[in-house]
Amino acid sequence: MIQLTDELIRTTFAKTGFDEKYFPVYEGKVKQAYNELQEDLPDDDETTEQESNVFGSIRQANDYIAYYVEEIEKGHGDTWAASIAENRGIEDETDVVKDAYDSIEDKEKREKELDIYINSLSEDPIFRERYKSLFLDGDFYPQEKAAEYCEIYHRCIKAGKSAIYAHAFANEANNYFDERGTHYTEHFVDIHAEAVEQAIEHGMDEDLAYSFGKCCSDVCANGSWWMTSNYLNEYHEDWQKEFFLYLANKDYKHYKKFDMPEDELNELRHEIYK
């Protein structure tokens, strides 16, 4: 029966090529894995080398130390690195990161470790900020959604839109992301973003501005421009009335390819201001 010896552990560690300072971690993992395998199904005289718990534990330790060293060299601490190394390849990456994050009790250290991880994903501050927000909210697809958000944001900026508009558009589009990817309707999201931009420029705080954006995009999606009371009960300042008329015409033009007839727009204006 093959024996697990200190010499064998030393030999197999040397083959990994990692710095000697990581040997205690490697050795500890080999012995831990070996003991667990032996408890489950002990080796006997019939056990082949390929099937032996000795080499099974070494294979586990080789995988473990590779992930562990990778995390340490990114700047992570031992607790984070050990958690990542233990779970990588077994669980979804987001779940692996959540486990590592939750394994750290000190709040400041926990946030520092998360920042190191996020910074390793991208140099773009838009991506980093969005990823962190999604991760802390417990979102299922933080990396994919942050990447989409970042791409949409920069596309809006490149098209000459404001940062407020770009964030609002990317945020709303992100709400329609699931495991199939993204499937938002450009026109409705544009209405939402433009409404948020107008609201903030007229002094609304961010939460109220996003509520205003949702209201406007809902009116657009439902085609309920003549049900003015639903809008005016909440939004009745002059700029909000004029913006409603602007959006009604914008929506009309989107589908008809020309402006709303003046008599129809005036009739809607009468409804708004009566």
HELIX and SHEET records of a PDB file:
HELIX    1   1 ASP A    6  THR A   16  1                                  11    
HELIX    2   2 GLU A   20  TYR A   22  5                                   3    
HELIX    3   3 PHE A   23  ASP A   40  1                                  18    
HELIX    4   4 ASN A   53  LYS A   74  1                                  22    
HELIX    5   5 ASP A   78  ASN A   87  1                                  10    
HELIX    6   6 GLU A   93  ASP A  102  1                                  10    
HELIX    7   7 LYS A  107  LEU A  121  1                                  15    
HELIX    8   8 PRO A  125  LEU A  136  1                                  12    
HELIX    9   9 PRO A  142  LYS A  158  1                                  17    
HELIX   10  10 ALA A  163  ASN A  174  1                                  12    
HELIX   11  11 GLU A  186  GLU A  201  1                                  16    
HELIX   12  12 GLU A  206  ASN A  222  1                                  17    
HELIX   13  13 THR A  228  LEU A  232  1                                   5    
HELIX   14  14 ASP A  238  LYS A  256  1                                  19    
HELIX   15  15 GLU A  262  TYR A  273  1                                  12    
SHEET    1   A 2 PHE A 177  ASP A 178  0                                        
SHEET    2   A 2 GLY A 181  THR A 182 -1                                        
END                                                                             
